[in-house]
Amino acid sequence: MAALGIHKDFLLEFATLEKPVQKRVHEVFDKFREHRHAGLHLEKLEKSRDSRIRTIRINQFMRGVVLAPEVGDSFLLLKVMPHDDAIAWAVKHRATVNSATQGIELRDDIALERATAGIDGLAGHRPGTPAEAERLFGGVADKDLIKLGIDPDLLPLVRHLGTEAHLDALHKVLPEQQYDVLAGLAAGMKPEDVWREVVAVQLEQPSEPPRAAPAPRAETASVRPERDDFSAAMARSQGRIALVSGPDELTDILSRPFDAWRIFLHPSQRKLAYRSSYTGPARVTGGPGTGKTVVALHRALHLARQLPADAPDGSILLTTFTRDLAADLLSNLELLIPEPALRAKVRVVNVDALANQIVREDRGAPPALVAAQKEILTRWSRAAQRVEIDFTDVFLDQEWRHVILAQDLRSPEAYLKASRAGRGTPLGPLKRAQVWRAVEAFTQELRRADEWTFLQVCAEAARILQERGGDRPFRHVVVDEAQDLHPAQWSMLRALVAPGSDDLFIAGDTHQRIYGNRVSLRGLGIPVAGRSTRLRINYRTTKEILTWSTRLLADALVDDMDGGQDSLVGYRSAYRGAVPELGGAADKSAEISGLVTRISEWTGTGVAPHEIGVAVRYVQLGKDIAQALNQAGVPALVLGSSSATGDGVRIGTMHRMKGLEFRCMAVAGVNDAVVPMQGALTPEAVDPQQYREDLMGELSLLFVACTRARDALRVSWHGAASPFLPEQATV
């Protein structure tokens, strides 16, 4: 078979074609097997900028665009478009090799010439003048831009850019890899960080940039790929080009074009997922939409492939916080690993379910769970009354979860000496003794009833595993949505696998923490220093939605789960779109009516109902919205209900929306006293520090809900708007 590459744009366009046309496309390019491409008619175009970019007839109306080198046996499928559009695209574009990454990039020469017209002759485009210093890249030297792969002939255009909006306007004009470099610099990254995270990840030895960039040999540092260089350049274009190993893989790729994440990983993602080995626990962080879950899934695949032949099924654990998220992971794993034998090496289960199984097997019976928080607080109230102390039920529950269970404190002496960092109310020795008496009364009542809380089950599972010593259930553990796990859950995860190479791989983002569980991985025996990487490019949400959503967290201080502070510096989107729509209404009925109108408009433009999500803070509002949509003839379902099957607008609480994404997203009922939900806040008078933590959790919950959107976001409220929305009338 010829060396065949598929550009990401080709697959995305292929996914939108009607089934008969897809079948014909497959038939045409399947002929590249066994060198039968020689019988295909690849048409050269007159007045084209690159004689190697040719078209091929699919049917009477559609054409494919192929990059076919004049020498060699490698081909790259670029586009599949209507006949005239394909011709117009092909004559304008040229393929070159980026001077820094050595990967293929496509240039719209005509658009670039128009953009640079009149700029080349302008004086003062080099750094040094006051006007230049005020421009977007005024603080970056020419030699650094060239070292990062910017073509010297594009420097006048780059120097002329004054704002990020000017750069965004050139998104579809600049070569992709060069735009990524400039977008990183514009987002506040230093040149050395851009080298490491954008350029070096595509090279064989990515640890250090070259000491000096060689002088370009022509007016542009990019060159035409020829002969064997063409195949190598395709291989260095990971994230945009997938090399097809054979006809079966081509069939598999074309059969599931919407699941492009299986094939196209950004080099920074691929580097993390397919690194041969880590010397200990490793972690990947990043904002919403940066592909952390995709990296975790691919890491599980890589680890499964590396297992010895005699490794039993279930040697790798892929886990997360909730049962719903685990179900999503399993569904995606089935797409990524279609081979049943290989997929069986990975067990997917949420943390609490696994803890329950471990305790059940040890005790011979399942633990009876006290799941409802209201019932737990009732028990604390009785405990406080029994020992005659004045602490509230909320305070005692928080102290037990965030201090006693978090540090596995088993005696009053240990509690007296324990750190209470992060707790707002100071406690002297006498107060701590009173709290411990309440803890004993609370736990004794649970023991008498033979009942457990979820966190107690996790702590017990950790103890059982630790007592087994070297007998560990898994060779590798991969954790997704790590930011929401409690220290007791982390202790169990640590005990599931022996410390060593590739023991734990962790994916999470503390900006999306919605359950208030703070941890120190280092303190739990999970050191990730030197093996922690942040992803910065959002592949889900448009820049407009991302900019508005991240503004919600502008003043927030967020920890990194390891004793430091996390940051969204450099976090940016790869896409552009419409600004979010914000709107208030006089009452709930009017808000729902407006929402139904907007969703009807979305479906009227071709958006399928299941591509629309609606997030609410409490489930009853979701039920009211579902009823109104169904009455309007728009199918809708409430996630988690017994009838939540089939096609329909997906409606769920903000918590339930975690891990999901939608083409169009509405966040409804963002009212004062609802977002934040007053019942979810510890009273400030009881514990001011915990109040701030709870408030941050509610803010993160809104952030999570808004960043489920891909193309469109609508945020609405009735009555007074949430205090989290300071810009109520405009974006």
C-alpha positions, -999 to +999 in steps of 0.1 A: +000+000+000+012+035-007+022+056+023-011+074+030-018+102+054-051+118+063-054+154+073-077+162+101-097+186+079-104+157+055-119+136+082-141+164+096-154+172+061-159+135+054-181+132+085-206+157+072-212+139+039-242+118+031-237+081+034-237+073-003-210+100-009-190+086+021-191+052+005-179+065-028-150+084-011-140+052+007-140+033-026-118+059-043-092+061-017-092+024-010-076+021-044-044+034-029-039-002-015-013-022-032-001+007-053-034+008-073-033+046-070-014+045-104-048+039-120-064+069-104-066+102-122-050+128-101-056+160-120-031+188-120-045+223-119-036+253-141-021+283-123-019+265-090+006+276-063+018+240-058+019+216-086+018+187-062-017+196-049-041+178-072-078+169-072-095+136-078-131+130-089-154+115-063-187+118-082-204+144-104-205+170-076-176+162-052-139+162-055-111+152-032-078+172-028-046+152-026-010+162-020+009+139-043+047+145-045+064+144-079+088+118-065+081+089-041+051+069-031+035+090-003+001+107-005-018+130+018-056+133+017-063+170+024-099+179+017-132+165+003-154+193-010-180+203-036-163+205-071-158+242-074-148+247-038-122+220-041-107+236-072-107+271-056-090+257-025-064+237-043-051+265-066-045+289-036-026+266-013+009+254-010+025+227+012+058+235+030+078+221+058+080+242+090+116+253+097+113+245+135+090+214+137+099+199+103+062+191+099+040+198+070+020+230+070-005+243+044-003+280+033-030+300+016-005+320-005-031+343-020-046+353+013-011+358+028-001+381-001-032+401+004-026+404+042+010+415+037+003+439+009+016+473+017+032+462+050+066+452+037+076+488+029+066+502+063+095+515+083+100+507+119+087+471+119+117+459+140+117+461+178+129+492+195+106+520+186+078+530+211+051+521+185+066+487+181+068+480+218+031+486+221+023+460+194+013+424+202+048+409+197+069+440+204+087+422+232+098+392+211+130+393+191+131+384+154+156+356+161+132+341+187+103+342+163+124+325+135+137+299+160+100+291+168+093+285+131+079+318+119+088+325+083+111+355+079+089+368+050+060+369+075+078+390+101+065+423+087+030+411+090+036+397+125+052+429+136+022+449+124-003+430+146-015+453+174-040+431+193-051+395+197-082+403+176-058+411+147-041+378+152-074+360+154-085+375+121-055+357+105-064+323+121-074+308+087-047+325+068-015+318+086+001+283+084-014+263+113+018+256+132+029+293+130-005+304+142-002+281+172+032+296+181+019+332+178-013+323+198+009+310+226+030+341+227-001+363+226-016+344+255+013+354+277+037+324+273+074+330+271+093+320+240+110+291+259+076+279+271+062+280+235+093+261+223+087+234+249+049+231+246+043+238+209+075+231+190+097+207+208+069+181+214+070+174+177+107+167+176+125+135+185+145+152+213+121+178+227+139+187+260+159+217+248+156+241+218+186+244+195+212+268+208+212+289+176+188+289+147+205+284+114+201+313+089+173+306+064+186+298+029+158+317+011+133+344+017+112+318+037+125+293+061+098+268+050+107+245+022+089+221-001+089+185+011+104+161-015+111+124-018+116+105+014+113+138+033+076+139+026+068+107+046+090+120+075+073+154+074+039+137+076+051+117+106+062+149+123+028+165+118+010+146+146-022+162+157-030+173+121-020+143+100-026+106+107-005+080+089-026+050+078-008+017+083-031-004+061-065-008+045-081-021+077-070+010+095-083+032+067-117+015+069-118+019+107-110+056+105-136+063+078-162+042+095-162+065+126-152+100+114-168+119+143-145+101+168-114+120+155-100+121+190-091+084+186-067+093+158-056+130+161-038+139+193-020+172+196+018+164+199+017+177+235-011+151+242+006+123+224+039+129+242+021+124+275-001+095+265+025+074+247+057+081+266+074+047+270+075+050+308+074+073+338+096+067+368+067+072+392+033+089+394+026+113+365+000+140+362-016+160+334-036+191+342-054+217+320-086+237+317-118+224+303-116+210+268-078+205+267-081+168+263-071+154+297-096+126+295-085+118+259-049+116+272-060+093+301-078+070+277-048+068+253-025+062+283-046+032+293-043+019+258-005+024+258-002+006+291-024-023+280-002-028+249+029-029+272+016-056+295+033-090+294+015-117+275+005-135+307-010-105+324-045-112+336-076-093+325-082-062+346-045-055+352-051-018+346-076+003+365-092+033+347-112+051+373-130+084+381-152+101+406-188+091+398-206+062+382-219+084+353-183+095+345-171+059+346-199+049+322-187+076+298-151+064+301-161+028+293-181+039+263-151+058+250-127+030+258-148+007+236-143+031+207-106+035+213-099-002+218-122-023+196-103-055+203-121-073+232-090-092+243-069-060+247-098-040+261-103-066+288-069-057+303-085-024+314-111-024+342-133+007+343-151+014+376-156+045+398-137+049+430-166+044+455-179+013+437-144-003+438-140+006+475-174-010+482-163-042+465-131-044+485-149-040+518-177-064+508-152-091+498-134-086+531-165-086+553-185-112+533-214-087+531-219-053+515-216-023+538-249-005+545-244+030+533-257+063+547-257+082+514-279+112+521-261+143+534-293+153+552-292+121+572-255+125+580-261+160+594-290+146+615-266+121+630-241+149+638-269+169+655-277+140+677-240+134+685-235+171+695-266+169+718-255+137+733-221+150+744-235+185+751-214+207+729-223+238+710-207+230+676-232+229+646-238+198+626-223+214+595-191+223+613-186+189+628-192+172+595-167+194+578-141+189+605-145+151+604-142+150+565-115+176+560-093+169+590-100+136+607-108+114+578-085+133+555-055+126+577-068+092+589-067+103+626-076+074+649-071+088+684-077+120+703-040+124+707-034+123+670-062+148+664-047+172+691-014+172+672-029+174+636-027+203+613-060+221+606-046+242+577-075+255+556-100+255+584-112+289+594-122+285+630-092+280+654-096+252+680-076+250+712-070+217+731-103+219+750-123+225+719-106+197+700-114+174+729-150+183+726-150+177+689-135+143+694-162+133+718-188+142+692-168+122+666-168+091+689-206+095+695-212+098+657-191+068+647-205+047+676-240+053+664-230+042+629-213+011+642-243+001+663-264+003+631-237-013+611-238+016+587-211+034+568-206+067+549-189+065+515-157+080+528-156+055+557-158+027+531-129+042+512-108+046+543-116+010+553-107-002+518-074+015+521-067-001+554-076-036+540-052-031+511-024-018+532-026-048+555-023-071+525+012-058+519+027-067+485-005-082+471-018-053+450-048-057+427-035-037+397-003-031+378-013+004+367-039+029+378-052+058+356-074+084+373-096+109+355-113+140+372-088+137+400-095+171+414-127+160+431-113+130+451-110+130+489-078+121+507-094+088+519-101+079+482-065+088+473-052+066+501-071+037+486-059+045+451-023+046+464-027+012+480-042-004+449-008-004+430+028-009+442+049+022+441+072+023+410+073+031+373+040+039+357+021+032+389-004+061+388-013+084+359-035+113+370-057+137+350-076+166+365-081+204+368-085+221+402-104+250+385-132+225+380-132+212+416-169+211+426-168+191+458-143+210+479-118+182+485-083+196+490-054+173+490-016+172+489-005+144+466+029+145+480+016+140+515-004+110+503+027+092+489+020+103+453+050+125+443+045+141+409+072+167+410+091+166+376+063+145+361+035+170+359+024+187+327-003+213+319-022+213+286-032+248+275-051+245+242-089+241+244-103+220+215-139+221+226-150+257+233-148+288+211-125+316+222-155+339+228-171+314+252-138+305+268-129+342+274-162+349+291-161+317+312-126+321+324-135+357+334-157+341+361-125+328+378-104+359+372-098+367+409-098+331+422-068+315+439-067+278+430-043+252+444-025+226+423-031+196+446+006+196+455+013+226+477+014+253+450-009+275+430-025+266+397-030+291+368-048+295+335-020+316+320-016+305+284-050+288+283-066+294+249-090+281+223-083+268+188-117+280+175-137+312+170-175+317+172-203+338+185-202+356+218-222+341+247-258+352+250-269+365+284-305+374+293-327+379+323-365+375+326-391+387+350-401+353+363-395+316+358-422+312+332-408+339+310-372+325+313-384+290+302-404+305+273-373+324+261-352+292+264-377+272+244-376+298+217-338+298+215-336+259+215-362+258+187-340+282+167-310+260+173-328+229+161-342+249+131-306+255+119-298+218+118-286+212+154-298+178+165-317+178+199-291+155+215-264+180+206-280+206+229-275+206+266-293+225+294-276+228+328-296+238+359-286+240+396-316+219+409-334+191+391-370+205+394-362+234+371-348+209+347-381+189+348-400+221+341-378+230+311-382+194+297-420+196+300-420+230+282-398+217+254-418+185+249-450+206+248-434+227+221-426+196+200-388+196+209-379+162+224-361+165+257-351+143+286-337+147+321-304+129+326-305+104+354-343+098+351-357+064+341-370+079+308-336+094+298-332+074+266-334+082+229-329+115+210-336+147+228-322+178+244-301+167+274-311+184+306-293+179+339-279+194+370-246+212+368-230+183+387-244+158+362-230+178+332-194+172+344-174+155+317-200+161+289-200+185+259-226+199+236-227+218+204-251+243+219-254+248+257-279+267+278-273+274+315-306+283+331-318+296+364-286+314+373-304+334+399-294+351+431-297+327+461-297+297+436-262+302+421-246+300+446-270+276+463-274+288+498-278+253+512-244+243+498-226+271+517-212+267+552-225+297+572-198+323+572-203+327+610-196+290+616-164+288+595-154+317+573-126+298+556-150+269+547-175+294+535-150+308+510-141+272+499-178+264+494-183+297+475-154+287+452-170+253+446-202+270+435-183+293+412-164+264+397-197+246+392-209+275+370-176+275+352-179+238+345-215+242+332-206+270+308-175+253+294-196+223+283-204+244+252-187+240+219-203+265+195-230+284+214-236+294+250-267+310+265-268+320+302-302+330+317-319+339+349-352+352+363-355+379+389-321+390+403-291+375+386-264+355+404-237+376+420-213+356+399-226+374+368-214+410+373-219+417+336-256+409+334-266+429+303-235+425+281-206+401+275 
